[in-house]
Amino acid sequence: MAIEVTDAPEGSRYEARLDGAGEVAGFAEYERAPGVITFVRTEVGAAYGGKGIGSALVRHSLDEARGQGLKVVAACAFYAGWIEKHPEYADLLK
């Protein structure tokens, strides 16, 4: 099972799909400001729970934030908890 995560800026969110399917399995909503991205909500469909989709969303979006030189505000509890468990991403926090 491959999880594909893409940025969908028109919806201000990252979207995850399984195995290239058209259906969105989960998403992470964000707000952008100069030099900062704030993650406000993460949601994974009930049928997709426990498949690592939330973690894939967080990891991909944080890797992109790092690549773009952005600081991160983890307003979403899932993001905050994930970063706490993965301290290698703590340097991104604003």
BELPE-V752484 format. One record per backbone hydrogen bond with DSSP energy under -1.0 kcal/mol. CO is the residue of the C=O (numbers start at 1). NH is the residue of the N-H. Records with the same first field share a line. If there is no record, write none. Layout:
CO = NH ; NH
This chain:
2 = 19
4 = 17
6 = 15
8 = 11 ; 13
12 = 30
13 = 8
14 = 28
15 = 6
16 = 25 ; 26
17 = 4
18 = 21
25 = 45
26 = 16
27 = 43
28 = 14
29 = 40 ; 41
31 = 38
33 = 36
35 = 71
36 = 33
37 = 73
38 = 31
39 = 76
41 = 29
43 = 27
45 = 48
46 = 49
48 = 51
52 = 56
53 = 57
54 = 58
55 = 59
56 = 60
57 = 61
58 = 62
59 = 63
60 = 64
61 = 65
62 = 66
63 = 67
64 = 68
65 = 70
66 = 69
71 = 37
72 = 94
73 = 39 ; 75
76 = 80
77 = 81
78 = 82
79 = 83
80 = 84
81 = 85
86 = 89
87 = 90
89 = 92
90 = 93
92 = 72
